């Protein structure tokens, strides 16, 4: 069974990600890995390598103990029994790079759950941990708003552009079924997608699982993000699933930002983002 990686910097903002991950994991008993990234600096430049290694291990133990206390407090706040989890300290100057490296080294990690605190325009351009993970992570990312309050998990809204519909729908089902979530499929109709929209009507039969299809005419006066936000506010799903294309040039990423990344700074519900180029881990 895939593990869920849950980063924290010990801040109150990060607790929303921990709370969501704990409740999500409980639905199918997924193991959790709570991780804090850090840099262990040398106390003095002239320190011997053996002494520095001893110092580093001592500092890592302190941080791991702090992380265990932090996680235990979140479990107590939820009044929930502790499930299977481990606490890890990862070294690295940038948290997002450290987390991506961790996933590459640990192939049993299936998801990253991280809270997002929003970002100014400048930070969006320069990058944030959540935004960078969404556009670079080798595993799916669940971005949880910092002010999200835990609610019963009932359904997931999957927004599709009909590109690779069958593969993406199967991926969403593989996530939803083990966790007992019903699926709603949302498509914004445009003249260019009309000939492929018949595929939407076959989804419920194929799935053999509760599926509701919502087909809406795209409001050309709104951005696609705004159209999606309006539907999220109207339908109030437990989660929203999107697929993002990570194979874009630097300038495309800078000036034509991924809808998934942009929405992660605005959404009031947890956002599950899959990479279009990576197969889902079953």
LINLIN-V164145 format. One record per pair of residues at least 24 apart in sequence whose C-alpha atoms are under 8 Angstrom apart, sorted by the first residue. I is the first residue (numbers start at 1). J is the second residue. Records with the same first field share a line. If there is no record, write none. Layout:
BEGIN
I=J, J
END
This chain:
BEGIN
1=30, 31, 108
2=30, 31, 108, 109, 110, 111, 281, 282
3=30, 31, 32, 33, 108, 109, 110, 111
4=30, 31, 32, 33, 109, 110, 111, 112, 113
5=32, 33, 34, 35, 109, 110, 111, 112, 113
6=32, 33, 34, 35, 112, 113, 114
7=34, 35, 36, 37, 112, 113, 114
8=34, 35, 36, 114
9=36, 37
10=67, 70
13=115, 116, 117, 146, 147
14=114, 115, 116, 146
15=74, 115, 146
16=115, 144, 145, 146, 147, 148, 149
17=113, 114, 115, 143, 144, 145, 146
18=71, 74, 113, 114, 115
19=74, 75, 78, 150
20=113, 144, 150
21=113
22=75, 83
24=179
26=83
27=178, 179, 180
28=178, 179
29=83, 84
30=84
31=83, 84, 85
32=84, 85, 86
33=85, 86, 87, 88
34=67, 71, 85, 86, 87, 88
35=67, 87, 88, 89, 90
36=67, 88, 89, 90
37=89, 90, 91, 92, 95, 98, 99
38=89, 90, 91, 92, 93, 95
39=91, 92, 93
40=91
60=89
63=89
64=88, 89
95=129
96=129, 130, 132, 133
100=133, 136, 137, 138
103=138, 139
104=138
109=139
110=139, 140, 281
111=139, 140, 141, 142
112=139, 140, 141, 142
113=141, 142, 143, 144
114=141, 142, 143, 144
115=143, 144, 145, 146
116=143, 144, 145, 146, 264, 265
117=145, 146, 265
118=145, 264, 265, 266
119=265
125=254
131=261, 262, 264
134=260, 261, 273
135=244, 245, 246, 258, 261
136=246
137=275
138=275, 278
139=274, 275, 278
140=272, 273, 274, 275
141=271, 272, 273, 274
142=270, 271, 272, 273
143=264, 270, 271, 272
144=264, 269, 270, 271
145=264, 265, 267, 268, 269, 270
148=268, 269, 270
151=238
152=238
153=181, 238, 239
154=180, 181, 182, 237, 238
155=181, 182, 183, 184, 237, 238, 239
156=181, 182, 183, 184, 237, 238, 239, 240, 241
157=183, 184, 185, 186, 237, 238, 239, 240, 241
158=183, 184, 185, 186, 240, 241, 242
159=185, 186, 187, 240, 241, 242
160=185, 186, 187, 188, 242
161=187, 188, 193
162=187, 193, 196, 197
168=243
171=280
172=241
173=207
174=282
182=209, 210, 211
183=210, 211, 212
184=211, 212, 213, 214
185=211, 212, 213, 214
186=213, 214, 215, 216
187=214, 215, 216
188=215, 216, 217, 218
189=215, 216, 217, 218
190=217, 218
224=259
225=259, 262, 263
229=267
237=269
238=269, 270
239=269, 270, 271, 272
240=269, 270, 271, 272
241=271, 272, 273, 274
242=271, 272, 273, 274
243=273, 274, 275, 276
244=273, 274, 275, 276
245=275, 276, 277
246=275, 276, 277
247=277
END
